[in-house]
């Protein structure tokens, strides 16, 4: 039994004529008759009884017609649901990114996407640490992620898209140029939270320099660290993001401070994403 056979049968049952049913579909009358005969052979019953006016349903045919209409109605409803899901899949994007990208990069990116590709798209966005972004990708909660490098993961692909140099933030009233690491090591340090990739990066640097800075505060973003530095609570080494110049601080690049942080597009290696997310991904990768 196929949906095509059911539709042919229902047309003939409704119109009481094979010829009229074939004309309404349209299909040749022999093809329609063959389809109905196949149904009768499949179930071992006669569905129609020919008469002078056309074809009349048998008792089995009347029961079959009721069931066939229900089946076709459910199939049409299912098709409608799937079209709705397909439209939603085409128009929705779920993206997560780190706080360092929230003030400038992400708004600019989404504006460009909206202007070029994303009219009619609905975007769900979240700000969180890179490790949590990766977990969300594993669980299927996000289509794409943007953040710092995480440890190698067989499920997550990481593609570098930008690079941010390290810089030293000091209070505007602090006259020191921090020309050596020893001066820096003696100052109170405002650092990234321990569960952030940037904390791991800076800890590796400090170990390679053979120093143990006096960490007095742990914070969650470059902006949050800059605000604490602004209040004279210490100094901070951060990735140089857009917008730091808006704080009442000095941004230094001493010769001993090298290196930086790459920003990565993160995506699940095997999970399918929406068509809209694919277009945003293409824009990010240029």
N, C-alpha and C positions, 0 to 999 in steps of 0.2 A: 504494500500500500504506500502510495506517495501522496504528497499534498496536491500535486497536479491531478492525480486521479480523483481525489476527493472534490476538488473544485469542478471538474467536469461532471461528476456525478450530481453535485448539488445544483449545478446549472440546469441539468436535464430534469431533476426532480422538481425544481421550482417552476420551470416552463412547461413541463409535461410533454416535451418533444425533443428528440435528439437533434433534429435539424435546426430548430430554433436555438437550442443550447449551443450548438456548434457555431452558429452565426453570431451569437452574442459574445463569444469568448475572444476573438474568433479562432476557429480551427476547422479542419475538414471534418465532415460528419463521420467518415470511416475511421479517422483517428480517434474521435470521441467514443465511438462504439467499441473500438478495440480496447480502450482504457477501461471502460465499464465492464466489458467481458472479462478482463483480467481480474478485476475486483471480485466478480462473481465466482471465477474459478478459484481464486485464492481462499475464499471463505466457504465455497461449496453451497451457495444459495443463489436464488434468482432475486435480483433487486428490482427489475422492471417486468411488467407484463404488457406486451404490445397490444394496442387496440386500434380502432379506426382513426381516432383523433391523435394518436402519437404513442405515448408510453405512460403507463400507470404504475405507481410504486406497489410492490407486493408488501405483505406484512413485514417481512424481513427488511425490505427497502425502506419502509417508514421508520423503523428503529434505527437503521443505518444512517438515514438522513439526519435524524436528531443528533446522533453521536458525531457524524461528520461535521455538522455545523458547529458543535461545541469545540471540536478539535481545531477547526479552521479559525474560530474566534480566538482561541487560546494562542494559536500560532501567530495571528496578527498582533495580539497584545504583546507577546514576547518580542516580535520584530520591532514594535514601537519602543519597548523598553531598551532594546539593544541600540536602536538609533539614538535614543536619548543619552545612553552611556557613551556612545561613539562621539556625539557632539560634545559631551562634557570632557571626555578624554582629549579631544582636540583643543579645548579651550582652557584647560586648567594647568597650572604650574605650581609645584610645591618646591620651594627653594629655601635653603638654610645657609647662613653666612655668619662669620665672626663679627664681633662688635667693631673691630677696626675698619670694616668696610661699610658700616651702616651710614656714616655721615655724608660721604661724598660718592664713593664708587658705586654703591648699589642704587641710590636714587638716580644717578646719571645713566647707569646701565638700563634700568627699567624704563626710564623716559625714552631712551633711544629705541628700546625694543617696542615700546608702545607705539612710537611714531612710525617705525619701519615695518614691524611684523605683528605686533600684538593686539591690534584692535579686536575687541570682543573677548580677549583672554581675561581670566580671573587668576590672580596670583596670590598664593598663600605663602607668606614668608615668616621666618623665625631667625632670631639672633641667638647664638650660643657658641660655646667653645668648639674647637675643631674635633676633639674626641667625641663629643656628643653628636656632632653632625654626622660623623662616620657611623655611629650607632644607629642614628635615624635612617641612614641609607641602607644599612643592613636589614632593618626592620620594615623597610618599604614605606616609611613615613614621608620621605623626601624624594624628589626626582633628581635634584642636583644640590651640591654643596660647594661652598667657597670658603677656604680657610687655610690655616698653616699646615705644614706637612705633618702627617701622623706616621707612626711606625708602619712598616710594610704590612699590608693586609691582603690576603688572597681574594677577598670579596670586593675591595675598593680600588678603583683605578684613580691615580692622582696625576694630573696634567698641569705643569707650571704655567701660569698666565701672567705673573707680575713679580717684580722684585722690589723690596723695600730695604734701604740701608739702615743700619743701626745708628742711633744718635743718642746723645746725652742731654737730658733735660735738667736744668738747674734753675733755682729761683731767680727772678729778675734782679733781686737785690744782692745776689751772691757775686762778688767781684772775681772769684777764682776762675781761672781758665781750665783747670783740671788737666794740666799738660802731662801728667804722669798717672799711672795706675794707683800708685800709693796714695795720692791725694784723694782719688776717687774711693779707694777702699776704706778710707778713714771717715767718709761721710755717711750719714744715715741713708739707707737705700730703700726706695719704694719699688717693689718688684711685682711681676705678674704672679697670679695665683699658682700654687704648686701643681695643680692638675691641668695646667695649660702647656701646650707645646713650647711656647716662648720661654717658660720657666726652665724647661729642659734644655733649651738652646743656650740660655744665659748661664745656667749652672755648668754646662760643659765649657763655656768660655772662661768662667771664673776658675775652674779647675785647671785649665790649660795655662792660665796666667799665674797660678799658684797663690791666689788671694781668696779671702773669705769675707766678703762684704757684710756690713752690719745691716741686715734687712729688718726694718722696723714696721713696714706695712706690706700687705699683699693685696693687689687689686686686680680688676678683671679686664681692663682695656687701656689702650694708650691714652684716651681722653680722661679716664678716671685717674690714671697715674699723673697726668699733666695737671689736673685740678689739685691734687695733693701737693705736688711740687710747687704750684702757684702759691699755696699757703705757707711755704717755707718748711714743710715737714720732712724734706729730704731731697735726694736727687733720684733720677731714674734713667735706665737704659731701655729704650723702646725701639720698635720699628718705626721709621719715619713715615707717618701717614699724612694724608692731606688734612689740613685743619689745625695742626699743632700750633701754627703761627698765631692762632686766635687767642691763645692763652698768654697770660702775663708771665712768661718764662723766657729763658734763653735756650736756644737749641744749638748745641755744640757738636763739633765733629773732630775730636782730638785724634792725633795721629795713631795712638795706640788702640783706638776703637775701630776695628774693621769687621767686615762681615755684614750679614743682613738676613732677611727672611724672604723666602719665596711664598707667594700665594698660589694656591692650587685649586683647580676645578676638580671636584671629587664626584664620582659617579659609581654606581654599582656595576660590576662587570657583566652581569647576566640579566638583570631585571629590566623589563621593558619600561619605557617612560612615555609620556604623552607626546603627541605630535608638537604641541606648543612648546613643551620642554626641549624637544630636539631643536626647534628653531632658536630658542634662547641660547642653548648650548653652542650652536653654530656662531651666534653673534659674539659670545664670550671668547671663543677660540679664534675669531677673526677669519 
